[in-house]
Protein backbone atom coordinates (compact mmCIF):
# COMPACT_ATOMS: atom_id res chain seq x y z
CA UNK A 1 0.00 0.00 0.00
CA UNK A 2 2.86 2.33 0.90
CA UNK A 3 4.39 1.68 -2.49
CA UNK A 4 1.16 2.66 -4.22
CA UNK A 5 1.11 6.01 -2.46
CA UNK A 6 4.73 6.48 -3.44
CA UNK A 7 3.98 6.11 -7.13
CA UNK A 8 0.86 8.22 -6.90
CA UNK A 9 3.03 10.93 -5.35
CA UNK A 10 5.55 10.59 -8.18
CA UNK A 11 2.72 10.81 -10.73
CA UNK A 12 1.31 13.92 -9.10
CA UNK A 13 4.78 15.48 -8.92
CA UNK A 14 5.34 14.74 -12.62
CA UNK A 15 1.98 16.37 -13.43
CA UNK A 16 2.89 19.45 -11.43
CA UNK A 17 6.32 19.71 -13.04
CA UNK A 18 4.75 19.28 -16.48
CA UNK A 19 2.10 21.88 -15.73
CA UNK A 20 4.64 24.35 -14.38
CA UNK A 21 6.78 23.85 -17.45
CA UNK A 22 3.83 24.60 -19.68
CA UNK A 23 3.05 27.72 -17.71
CA UNK A 24 6.69 28.77 -17.90
CA UNK A 25 6.76 28.23 -21.65
CA UNK A 26 3.52 30.11 -21.97
CA UNK A 27 4.86 33.02 -19.95
CA UNK A 28 7.83 33.24 -22.24
CA UNK A 29 5.70 33.34 -25.35
CA UNK A 30 3.42 35.94 -23.91
CA UNK A 31 6.33 38.35 -23.97
CA UNK A 32 5.93 38.34 -27.74
CA UNK A 33 3.19 40.72 -28.75
CA UNK A 34 0.79 38.78 -30.95
CA UNK A 35 -1.66 40.89 -32.89
CA UNK A 36 -5.22 39.83 -33.39
CA UNK A 37 -5.73 38.48 -36.91
CA UNK A 38 -4.76 35.22 -38.65
CA UNK A 39 -2.74 32.40 -37.05
CA UNK A 40 -0.56 32.83 -33.99
CA UNK A 41 2.49 32.79 -36.22
CA UNK A 42 1.51 34.99 -39.12
CA UNK A 43 -0.30 37.61 -37.10
CA UNK A 44 3.02 38.97 -35.93
CA UNK A 45 3.37 42.63 -36.79
CA UNK A 46 5.92 43.71 -34.24
CA UNK A 47 9.59 43.65 -35.00
CA UNK A 48 11.45 41.47 -32.60
CA UNK A 49 15.08 41.41 -31.77
CA UNK A 50 15.69 39.04 -34.65
CA UNK A 51 14.20 41.41 -37.17
CA UNK A 52 16.14 44.27 -35.66
CA UNK A 53 19.34 42.32 -35.92
CA UNK A 54 18.56 41.49 -39.48
CA UNK A 55 17.60 44.98 -40.59
CA UNK A 56 20.81 45.80 -42.34
CA UNK A 57 21.83 42.38 -43.49
CA UNK A 58 24.77 42.59 -45.83
CA UNK A 59 23.72 42.53 -49.44
CA UNK A 60 26.75 40.63 -50.62
CA UNK A 61 27.48 37.68 -48.40
CA UNK A 62 30.00 35.70 -50.35
CA UNK A 63 32.61 36.22 -47.66
CA UNK A 64 30.13 35.16 -45.01
CA UNK A 65 29.59 31.76 -46.57
CA UNK A 66 33.25 31.09 -46.92
CA UNK A 67 34.00 31.30 -43.22
CA UNK A 68 31.82 28.51 -41.87
CA UNK A 69 33.37 27.12 -38.70
CA UNK A 70 31.83 23.66 -38.92
CA UNK A 71 35.09 21.92 -39.69
CA UNK A 72 36.65 22.14 -36.23
CA UNK A 73 33.53 22.00 -34.05
CA UNK A 74 32.25 18.78 -32.53
CA UNK A 75 28.87 18.93 -30.78
CA UNK A 76 29.03 17.94 -27.08
CA UNK A 77 28.26 14.32 -26.27
CA UNK A 78 26.63 15.28 -22.97
CA UNK A 79 23.96 17.92 -23.15
CA UNK A 80 20.47 18.44 -21.74
CA UNK A 81 19.02 17.55 -25.10
CA UNK A 82 21.05 14.32 -25.35
CA UNK A 83 20.17 13.34 -21.79
CA UNK A 84 16.49 13.68 -22.67
CA UNK A 85 16.95 11.68 -25.85
CA UNK A 86 18.76 8.77 -24.21
CA UNK A 87 16.39 8.65 -21.25
CA UNK A 88 13.44 8.42 -23.67
CA UNK A 89 15.05 5.67 -25.71
CA UNK A 90 16.00 3.87 -22.50
CA UNK A 91 12.41 4.07 -21.30
CA UNK A 92 11.07 2.44 -24.44
CA UNK A 93 13.75 -0.27 -24.26
CA UNK A 94 12.81 -0.97 -20.64
CA UNK A 95 9.09 -1.14 -21.49
CA UNK A 96 9.87 -3.79 -24.11
CA UNK A 97 12.10 -5.65 -21.62
CA UNK A 98 9.35 -5.46 -18.97
CA UNK A 99 6.74 -6.83 -21.36
CA UNK A 100 9.06 -9.68 -22.37
CA UNK A 101 10.32 -10.54 -18.87
CA UNK A 102 8.66 -13.60 -17.30
CA UNK A 103 5.82 -12.55 -15.03
CA UNK A 104 5.36 -14.16 -11.64
CA UNK A 105 2.25 -16.35 -11.34
CA UNK A 106 -0.85 -14.44 -10.30
CA UNK A 107 -3.34 -15.78 -7.82
CA UNK A 108 -6.54 -15.44 -9.86
CA UNK A 109 -9.39 -14.26 -7.66
CA UNK A 110 -7.76 -15.27 -4.38
CA UNK A 111 -5.89 -13.31 -1.77
CA UNK A 112 -2.12 -13.22 -2.22
CA UNK A 113 0.04 -14.53 0.54
CA UNK A 114 2.96 -12.44 1.80
CA UNK A 115 5.36 -14.87 0.11
CA UNK A 116 3.61 -14.41 -3.23
CA UNK A 117 3.67 -10.63 -2.84
CA UNK A 118 7.38 -10.74 -2.05
CA UNK A 119 8.01 -12.99 -5.04
CA UNK A 120 6.12 -10.64 -7.37
CA UNK A 121 7.83 -7.53 -6.07
CA UNK A 122 11.28 -9.02 -6.41
CA UNK A 123 10.70 -10.39 -9.92
CA UNK A 124 12.63 -9.03 -12.89
CA UNK A 125 9.32 -7.99 -14.45
CA UNK A 126 8.48 -5.79 -11.46
CA UNK A 127 11.97 -4.31 -11.25
CA UNK A 128 12.09 -3.52 -14.95
CA UNK A 129 8.62 -1.98 -14.80
CA UNK A 130 9.62 0.28 -11.92
CA UNK A 131 12.84 1.24 -13.71
CA UNK A 132 10.86 2.04 -16.89
CA UNK A 133 8.41 4.23 -14.97
CA UNK A 134 11.25 6.04 -13.18
CA UNK A 135 13.08 6.63 -16.46
CA UNK A 136 9.83 7.86 -18.03
CA UNK A 137 9.41 10.43 -15.24
CA UNK A 138 13.05 11.51 -15.64
CA UNK A 139 12.51 11.82 -19.40
CA UNK A 140 9.57 14.16 -18.88
CA UNK A 141 11.53 16.29 -16.41
CA UNK A 142 14.63 16.54 -18.64
CA UNK A 143 12.37 17.30 -21.61
CA UNK A 144 10.90 20.24 -19.76
CA UNK A 145 14.35 21.49 -18.82
CA UNK A 146 15.95 21.05 -22.25
CA UNK A 147 13.04 21.95 -24.50
CA UNK A 148 10.80 24.23 -22.45
CA UNK A 149 10.76 26.81 -25.25
CA UNK A 150 9.86 24.34 -28.00
CA UNK A 151 6.22 23.88 -27.14
CA UNK A 152 3.57 26.55 -27.12
CA UNK A 153 -0.07 25.85 -26.40
CA UNK A 154 -1.24 28.43 -28.94
CA UNK A 155 0.37 26.46 -31.79
CA UNK A 156 -2.21 23.72 -31.33
CA UNK A 157 -1.78 19.99 -31.05
CA UNK A 158 -0.77 19.51 -34.68
CA UNK A 159 2.56 21.05 -33.76
CA UNK A 160 5.05 18.15 -33.53
CA UNK A 161 6.66 19.40 -30.31
CA UNK A 162 3.30 19.87 -28.62
CA UNK A 163 2.23 16.36 -29.62
CA UNK A 164 5.58 15.04 -28.43
CA UNK A 165 5.13 16.67 -25.02
CA UNK A 166 1.52 15.52 -24.70
CA UNK A 167 2.16 11.91 -25.70
CA UNK A 168 5.36 11.68 -23.68
CA UNK A 169 3.76 13.01 -20.51
CA UNK A 170 0.66 10.85 -20.97
CA UNK A 171 2.88 7.81 -21.59
CA UNK A 172 4.92 8.47 -18.46
CA UNK A 173 1.77 8.90 -16.37
CA UNK A 174 0.32 5.68 -17.79
CA UNK A 175 3.49 3.83 -16.82
CA UNK A 176 3.45 5.26 -13.31
CA UNK A 177 -0.21 4.30 -13.01
CA UNK A 178 0.54 0.78 -14.24
CA UNK A 179 3.34 0.33 -11.72
CA UNK A 180 1.21 1.66 -8.88
CA UNK A 181 -1.58 -0.81 -9.78
CA UNK A 182 0.65 -3.83 -10.26
CA UNK A 183 0.28 -6.70 -9.70
CA UNK A 184 -3.07 -7.31 -11.29
CA UNK A 185 -5.63 -4.62 -11.95
CA UNK A 186 -5.09 -4.71 -15.72
CA UNK A 187 -1.81 -2.87 -15.31
CA UNK A 188 -0.17 -4.58 -18.29
CA UNK A 189 -2.32 -2.92 -20.95
CA UNK A 190 -1.92 0.51 -19.38
CA UNK A 191 1.84 0.06 -19.05
CA UNK A 192 2.35 -1.07 -22.63
CA UNK A 193 0.05 1.68 -23.91
CA UNK A 194 2.21 4.14 -22.00
CA UNK A 195 5.28 2.69 -23.67
CA UNK A 196 3.72 2.93 -27.12
CA UNK A 197 2.69 6.54 -26.40
CA UNK A 198 6.28 7.35 -25.50
CA UNK A 199 7.58 5.58 -28.62
CA UNK A 200 5.12 7.59 -30.74
CA UNK A 201 6.28 10.78 -29.00
CA UNK A 202 9.87 9.97 -29.87
CA UNK A 203 9.00 9.22 -33.48
CA UNK A 204 7.22 12.55 -33.91
CA UNK A 205 10.37 14.52 -33.21
CA UNK A 206 13.01 11.97 -34.16
CA UNK B 1 -9.15 -7.01 -22.39
CA UNK B 2 -5.78 -5.84 -21.10
CA UNK B 3 -4.14 -8.84 -22.76
CA UNK B 4 -5.63 -7.81 -26.11
CA UNK B 5 -4.52 -4.23 -25.56
CA UNK B 6 -1.03 -5.41 -24.69
CA UNK B 7 -0.77 -7.58 -27.77
CA UNK B 8 -2.15 -4.80 -29.97
CA UNK B 9 0.21 -2.22 -28.57
CA UNK B 10 3.19 -4.55 -28.98
CA UNK B 11 2.15 -5.28 -32.54
CA UNK B 12 1.94 -1.59 -33.43
CA UNK B 13 5.32 -1.00 -31.79
CA UNK B 14 6.86 -3.96 -33.62
CA UNK B 15 5.48 -2.82 -36.96
CA UNK B 16 6.92 0.62 -36.43
CA UNK B 17 10.29 -0.79 -35.40
CA UNK B 18 10.68 -3.43 -38.09
CA UNK B 19 9.66 -1.61 -41.23
CA UNK B 20 12.01 0.83 -42.86
CA UNK B 21 11.76 3.14 -45.78
CA UNK B 22 14.72 5.13 -46.91
CA UNK B 23 12.70 7.78 -48.73
CA UNK B 24 10.90 8.94 -45.65
CA UNK B 25 10.00 12.46 -46.59
CA UNK B 26 7.90 11.63 -49.61
CA UNK B 27 4.88 10.02 -47.98
CA UNK B 28 3.33 9.84 -44.54
CA UNK B 29 3.77 6.06 -44.54
CA UNK B 30 7.36 6.52 -45.58
CA UNK B 31 7.94 8.94 -42.74
CA UNK B 32 6.22 6.67 -40.24
CA UNK B 33 8.29 3.68 -41.20
CA UNK B 34 11.62 5.42 -41.52
CA UNK B 35 14.01 5.52 -38.58
CA UNK B 36 16.58 7.87 -39.97
CA UNK B 37 16.59 11.12 -38.07
CA UNK B 38 14.30 13.75 -39.58
CA UNK B 39 14.12 16.24 -36.73
CA UNK B 40 15.94 18.98 -38.58
CA UNK B 41 15.68 20.26 -42.15
CA UNK B 42 16.34 18.14 -45.22
CA UNK B 43 19.84 19.02 -46.47
CA UNK B 44 20.04 20.67 -49.88
CA UNK B 45 21.67 18.21 -52.26
CA UNK B 46 20.92 19.50 -55.75
CA UNK B 47 24.27 20.54 -57.22
CA UNK B 48 22.86 23.28 -59.41
CA UNK B 49 20.84 24.72 -56.52
CA UNK B 50 23.90 24.66 -54.25
CA UNK B 51 26.09 26.24 -56.90
CA UNK B 52 23.71 29.00 -58.01
CA UNK B 53 22.52 30.02 -54.55
CA UNK B 54 25.75 29.29 -52.72
CA UNK B 55 27.76 31.59 -54.96
CA UNK B 56 26.42 34.65 -53.17
CA UNK B 57 25.06 33.46 -49.84
CA UNK B 58 24.45 30.41 -47.69
CA UNK B 59 22.40 28.00 -49.79
CA UNK B 60 19.31 27.96 -47.60
CA UNK B 61 17.59 24.57 -47.57
CA UNK B 62 14.25 24.63 -49.41
CA UNK B 63 12.63 23.26 -46.23
CA UNK B 64 13.18 26.61 -44.54
CA UNK B 65 10.34 28.27 -46.45
CA UNK B 66 6.96 27.15 -47.80
CA UNK B 67 6.47 26.53 -51.52
CA UNK B 68 4.57 29.76 -52.08
CA UNK B 69 7.56 31.71 -50.75
CA UNK B 70 9.87 29.99 -53.22
CA UNK B 71 7.34 30.71 -55.98
CA UNK B 72 7.58 34.38 -55.12
CA UNK B 73 11.37 34.38 -54.84
CA UNK B 74 12.40 32.20 -57.74
CA UNK B 75 10.98 33.82 -60.84
CA UNK B 76 12.70 35.94 -63.44
CA UNK B 77 11.19 39.23 -62.28
CA UNK B 78 11.89 38.66 -58.60
CA UNK B 79 15.51 37.70 -59.26
CA UNK B 80 16.13 41.04 -60.96
CA UNK B 81 15.69 42.59 -57.52
CA UNK B 82 16.78 39.81 -55.21
CA UNK B 83 17.11 41.62 -51.86
CA UNK B 84 18.71 44.59 -53.55
CA UNK B 85 20.83 42.65 -56.03
CA UNK B 86 20.38 41.52 -59.57
CA UNK B 87 20.52 37.74 -59.35
CA UNK B 88 19.26 36.91 -62.83
CA UNK B 89 20.10 33.47 -64.15
CA UNK B 90 19.27 31.68 -67.39
CA UNK B 91 15.81 30.27 -67.89
CA UNK B 92 16.71 26.58 -67.68
CA UNK B 93 18.76 26.99 -64.53
CA UNK B 94 16.01 29.02 -62.95
CA UNK B 95 13.48 26.33 -63.80
CA UNK B 96 15.70 23.66 -62.23
CA UNK B 97 16.32 25.46 -58.96
CA UNK B 98 12.70 26.66 -58.80
CA UNK B 99 11.42 23.11 -59.17
CA UNK B 100 13.88 21.78 -56.64
CA UNK B 101 12.98 24.44 -54.07
CA UNK B 102 9.24 24.03 -54.53
CA UNK B 103 9.35 20.23 -54.42
CA UNK B 104 11.36 20.27 -51.19
CA UNK B 105 9.65 23.23 -49.53
CA UNK B 106 8.70 23.23 -45.85
CA UNK B 107 5.06 22.38 -46.51
CA UNK B 108 6.06 19.30 -48.50
CA UNK B 109 8.60 17.96 -46.03
CA UNK B 110 8.22 15.62 -43.07
CA UNK B 111 11.35 16.95 -41.41
CA UNK B 112 10.37 18.35 -38.02
CA UNK B 113 11.66 21.90 -38.32
CA UNK B 114 10.15 22.15 -41.78
CA UNK B 115 6.80 20.97 -40.43
CA UNK B 116 6.99 23.66 -37.76
CA UNK B 117 7.88 26.28 -40.38
CA UNK B 118 4.99 25.08 -42.55
CA UNK B 119 2.60 25.44 -39.61
CA UNK B 120 4.06 28.87 -38.89
CA UNK B 121 3.42 30.09 -42.41
CA UNK B 122 0.13 28.39 -43.21
CA UNK B 123 -1.81 31.64 -43.11
CA UNK B 124 -1.09 35.16 -44.24
CA UNK B 125 1.52 36.48 -46.64
CA UNK B 126 4.22 34.09 -47.77
CA UNK B 127 7.44 35.26 -46.09
CA UNK B 128 10.29 36.22 -48.39
CA UNK B 129 12.93 36.08 -45.70
CA UNK B 130 13.52 33.05 -43.50
CA UNK B 131 14.12 35.45 -40.63
CA UNK B 132 10.53 36.68 -41.03
CA UNK B 133 9.08 33.30 -40.07
CA UNK B 134 7.77 33.57 -36.52
CA UNK B 135 9.10 30.12 -35.61
CA UNK B 136 12.60 31.27 -36.55
CA UNK B 137 12.11 34.58 -34.76
CA UNK B 138 10.93 32.83 -31.65
CA UNK B 139 13.91 30.48 -31.63
CA UNK B 140 16.25 33.47 -31.71
CA UNK B 141 14.38 35.93 -29.52
CA UNK B 142 16.76 35.61 -26.59
CA UNK B 143 19.91 36.22 -28.61
CA UNK B 144 21.05 39.77 -27.82
CA UNK B 145 21.88 42.22 -30.57
CA UNK B 146 25.57 42.40 -29.76
CA UNK B 147 25.99 38.69 -30.54
CA UNK B 148 24.65 39.10 -34.07
CA UNK B 149 24.32 42.58 -35.53
CA UNK B 150 27.12 43.91 -33.35
CA UNK B 151 29.31 40.88 -33.91
CA UNK B 152 31.81 41.50 -36.70
CA UNK B 153 31.97 37.79 -37.49
CA UNK B 154 28.20 37.32 -37.80
CA UNK B 155 26.55 40.66 -38.72
CA UNK B 156 23.11 39.24 -39.55
CA UNK B 157 20.78 36.37 -38.70
CA UNK B 158 20.68 35.62 -42.39
CA UNK B 159 24.21 34.21 -42.09
CA UNK B 160 22.92 30.97 -40.57
CA UNK B 161 26.18 29.09 -40.97
CA UNK B 162 28.14 31.64 -38.97
CA UNK B 163 26.74 30.22 -35.74
CA UNK B 164 25.00 26.98 -36.78
CA UNK B 165 28.06 24.86 -37.43
CA UNK B 166 26.06 22.10 -39.15
CA UNK B 167 23.81 24.41 -41.14
CA UNK B 168 25.07 23.00 -44.44
CA UNK B 169 23.76 19.59 -43.34
CA UNK B 170 20.40 21.06 -42.37
CA UNK B 171 21.14 20.74 -38.65
CA UNK B 172 20.16 23.75 -36.55
CA UNK B 173 20.22 22.06 -33.15
CA UNK B 174 21.25 24.20 -30.19
CA UNK B 175 24.06 21.78 -29.40
CA UNK B 176 25.73 22.66 -32.69
CA UNK B 177 25.67 26.43 -32.16
CA UNK B 178 28.88 28.34 -31.66
CA UNK B 179 28.60 32.12 -31.74
CA UNK B 180 31.90 33.64 -32.86
CA UNK B 181 33.50 35.77 -30.14
CA UNK B 182 30.94 34.53 -27.59
CA UNK B 183 32.14 31.10 -26.44
CA UNK B 184 29.79 31.13 -23.43
CA UNK B 185 26.79 32.46 -25.30
CA UNK B 186 24.29 30.13 -23.62
CA UNK B 187 25.30 30.86 -20.02
HADDOCK unambig.tbl for C-alpha pairs under 7 A between the chains (distance, minus, plus):
assign (segid A and resid 38 and name CA) (segid B and resid 123 and name CA) 6.44 0.50 0.50
assign (segid A and resid 38 and name CA) (segid B and resid 124 and name CA) 6.69 0.50 0.50
assign (segid A and resid 39 and name CA) (segid B and resid 123 and name CA) 6.18 0.50 0.50
assign (segid A and resid 41 and name CA) (segid B and resid 120 and name CA) 5.00 0.50 0.50
assign (segid A and resid 41 and name CA) (segid B and resid 121 and name CA) 6.82 0.50 0.50
assign (segid A and resid 41 and name CA) (segid B and resid 134 and name CA) 5.35 0.50 0.50
assign (segid A and resid 42 and name CA) (segid B and resid 120 and name CA) 6.64 0.50 0.50
assign (segid A and resid 42 and name CA) (segid B and resid 121 and name CA) 6.20 0.50 0.50
assign (segid A and resid 42 and name CA) (segid B and resid 123 and name CA) 6.18 0.50 0.50
assign (segid A and resid 42 and name CA) (segid B and resid 124 and name CA) 5.74 0.50 0.50
assign (segid A and resid 42 and name CA) (segid B and resid 134 and name CA) 6.92 0.50 0.50
assign (segid A and resid 48 and name CA) (segid B and resid 141 and name CA) 6.98 0.50 0.50
assign (segid A and resid 49 and name CA) (segid B and resid 141 and name CA) 5.96 0.50 0.50
assign (segid A and resid 49 and name CA) (segid B and resid 145 and name CA) 6.94 0.50 0.50
assign (segid A and resid 50 and name CA) (segid B and resid 137 and name CA) 5.72 0.50 0.50
assign (segid A and resid 50 and name CA) (segid B and resid 140 and name CA) 6.33 0.50 0.50
assign (segid A and resid 50 and name CA) (segid B and resid 141 and name CA) 6.14 0.50 0.50
assign (segid A and resid 51 and name CA) (segid B and resid 131 and name CA) 6.89 0.50 0.50
assign (segid A and resid 53 and name CA) (segid B and resid 145 and name CA) 5.92 0.50 0.50
assign (segid A and resid 53 and name CA) (segid B and resid 148 and name CA) 6.48 0.50 0.50
assign (segid A and resid 53 and name CA) (segid B and resid 149 and name CA) 5.00 0.50 0.50
assign (segid A and resid 53 and name CA) (segid B and resid 156 and name CA) 6.08 0.50 0.50
assign (segid A and resid 53 and name CA) (segid B and resid 157 and name CA) 6.72 0.50 0.50
assign (segid A and resid 54 and name CA) (segid B and resid 156 and name CA) 5.08 0.50 0.50
assign (segid A and resid 54 and name CA) (segid B and resid 157 and name CA) 5.63 0.50 0.50
assign (segid A and resid 54 and name CA) (segid B and resid 158 and name CA) 6.89 0.50 0.50
assign (segid A and resid 57 and name CA) (segid B and resid 155 and name CA) 6.93 0.50 0.50
assign (segid A and resid 57 and name CA) (segid B and resid 156 and name CA) 5.20 0.50 0.50
assign (segid A and resid 57 and name CA) (segid B and resid 158 and name CA) 6.94 0.50 0.50
assign (segid A and resid 59 and name CA) (segid B and resid 84 and name CA) 6.80 0.50 0.50
assign (segid A and resid 60 and name CA) (segid B and resid 56 and name CA) 6.51 0.50 0.50
assign (segid A and resid 61 and name CA) (segid B and resid 56 and name CA) 5.75 0.50 0.50
assign (segid A and resid 61 and name CA) (segid B and resid 57 and name CA) 5.08 0.50 0.50
assign (segid A and resid 62 and name CA) (segid B and resid 55 and name CA) 6.57 0.50 0.50
assign (segid A and resid 62 and name CA) (segid B and resid 56 and name CA) 4.67 0.50 0.50
assign (segid A and resid 62 and name CA) (segid B and resid 57 and name CA) 5.45 0.50 0.50
assign (segid A and resid 64 and name CA) (segid B and resid 159 and name CA) 6.66 0.50 0.50
assign (segid A and resid 65 and name CA) (segid B and resid 57 and name CA) 5.84 0.50 0.50
assign (segid A and resid 65 and name CA) (segid B and resid 58 and name CA) 5.43 0.50 0.50
assign (segid A and resid 68 and name CA) (segid B and resid 161 and name CA) 5.75 0.50 0.50
assign (segid A and resid 68 and name CA) (segid B and resid 162 and name CA) 5.64 0.50 0.50
assign (segid A and resid 68 and name CA) (segid B and resid 165 and name CA) 6.87 0.50 0.50
assign (segid A and resid 69 and name CA) (segid B and resid 162 and name CA) 6.92 0.50 0.50
assign (segid A and resid 69 and name CA) (segid B and resid 165 and name CA) 5.91 0.50 0.50
assign (segid A and resid 70 and name CA) (segid B and resid 165 and name CA) 4.23 0.50 0.50
assign (segid A and resid 70 and name CA) (segid B and resid 166 and name CA) 5.99 0.50 0.50
assign (segid A and resid 75 and name CA) (segid B and resid 175 and name CA) 5.76 0.50 0.50
assign (segid A and resid 75 and name CA) (segid B and resid 176 and name CA) 5.24 0.50 0.50
assign (segid A and resid 76 and name CA) (segid B and resid 175 and name CA) 6.70 0.50 0.50
assign (segid A and resid 159 and name CA) (segid B and resid 116 and name CA) 6.52 0.50 0.50
assign (segid A and resid 160 and name CA) (segid B and resid 112 and name CA) 6.97 0.50 0.50
assign (segid A and resid 186 and name CA) (segid B and resid 2 and name CA) 5.54 0.50 0.50
assign (segid A and resid 188 and name CA) (segid B and resid 2 and name CA) 6.40 0.50 0.50
assign (segid A and resid 188 and name CA) (segid B and resid 6 and name CA) 6.51 0.50 0.50
assign (segid A and resid 189 and name CA) (segid B and resid 2 and name CA) 4.53 0.50 0.50
assign (segid A and resid 189 and name CA) (segid B and resid 3 and name CA) 6.45 0.50 0.50
assign (segid A and resid 189 and name CA) (segid B and resid 5 and name CA) 5.27 0.50 0.50
assign (segid A and resid 189 and name CA) (segid B and resid 6 and name CA) 4.67 0.50 0.50
assign (segid A and resid 192 and name CA) (segid B and resid 6 and name CA) 5.87 0.50 0.50
assign (segid A and resid 192 and name CA) (segid B and resid 9 and name CA) 6.42 0.50 0.50
assign (segid A and resid 193 and name CA) (segid B and resid 9 and name CA) 6.08 0.50 0.50
assign (segid A and resid 196 and name CA) (segid B and resid 9 and name CA) 6.40 0.50 0.50
assign (segid A and resid 196 and name CA) (segid B and resid 13 and name CA) 6.32 0.50 0.50
assign (segid A and resid 205 and name CA) (segid B and resid 39 and name CA) 5.43 0.50 0.50
assign (segid A and resid 205 and name CA) (segid B and resid 112 and name CA) 6.15 0.50 0.50
assign (segid A and resid 206 and name CA) (segid B and resid 37 and name CA) 5.37 0.50 0.50
assign (segid A and resid 206 and name CA) (segid B and resid 38 and name CA) 5.84 0.50 0.50
assign (segid A and resid 206 and name CA) (segid B and resid 39 and name CA) 5.11 0.50 0.50
